[in-house]
């Protein structure tokens, strides 16, 4: 009964434990051996019972009540009667050439995921930083292989900065694919160009015909990739990025307006917040200020009204009503003589179908933006990553 409980504790069912000793106040040693009538030669796959000699190996296992645990295992070496090769008997749960159990390496993964840094893990488990680093990413690789399933019905695509290139001094980006159905990051690739996406791991994932809805920002590269790789997908443009276009154009005109002598040069000016806030969320006094300033600057007033019109379109229920309202908005923008308004209109016409798809699907890229935020927190916590593969494994594990 006691032996079965020990085997269950260490998850090593083929070992028989014979003794337990306290080497010091902080180190416990268990003596064990493997009993089997024969072993199979790894070279020629022949059964053999001839024992050549035996050796003792020391294997590290998960600590028990903050005490280091070592397994002193007696291993027999067999000589194959067919090819005359000498080999040690394998023990399931301990990989060949390793001096720690799989259970211990899995425990390293848990500690590295929950502790603030790897130095605390080395102190807690009393092992080298090299072992923690190697075992941690080895276990993350095994966890990533469990995610080998087909593309879901709905995904979101977006990018975030990864590292600054030391040669070109430009930022390099990582593209993240988010599984909306299972609420997890499905894949992460380096780069955001069409060629880098077509040569990434995302191409190897099966079931691309399963994807029905894809949410992206207003990126022509992602649009081209989705049309070429996901033949049955309906592209939806994220409404946050549509409104962001109007806010960006409005903010540029506001900055030029603030240079007028009637405004006080103050870094705490509330102008930006007033103009980027929805009109229905402003108080009566704030709305009066905006109305007064708009009366003084017609260009600012015009683009502000178009921004509010676009916001009101997203409150419309029904595809046909939204389509009619968007058409009316673009027609009115066509009569404007300002370059900023015409540039916005061309973008709306170009992405018209993708913008209107929102009123069919009702999907936004909010989940993707949330995982982008988590990715930046992972980078900040690690003080940046130089190895993209390690970063990919960590992001997939933390956002599973």
Buried (B, 14 or more C-beta within 10 A) or exposed (E): EEEEEBBEBBBBEBBBBEEEEEEEEEBBBBBBBBEEEEBBBEEEEBEBEEEBEEEEBEBBBBBEEEEBBBBBBBBBBBBBEEEEBEBBBBBEBBBEEBEBBBBBBBBBBEBBBEBEEBEBBBEBBEBEEEBBBEBBBBBBBBBBEEBEEEBBBBBBBBBBEBBEEEEEEEEBBBBBBBBBEEEBBBBBBBBBEBEBBEEBEBEEBEEBEBBBBBBBBBBEBBBEBBEEBBEEBBBBBBBEBBBBBBBEBBBEBBEEBBEEEEEEEEEEEEBBEBBBEEBEEBEEEBBEBBEEBBEEBEBBBBBBEBBBBBBBBBEBEEEEEBBEBBEEBBEBBEEBEBEBBEEBBEBBBEBBEBBBBBBEBEBBBEBBBBBBEBBEEBBEEEEEBEEBEBBBBBBBBBBB
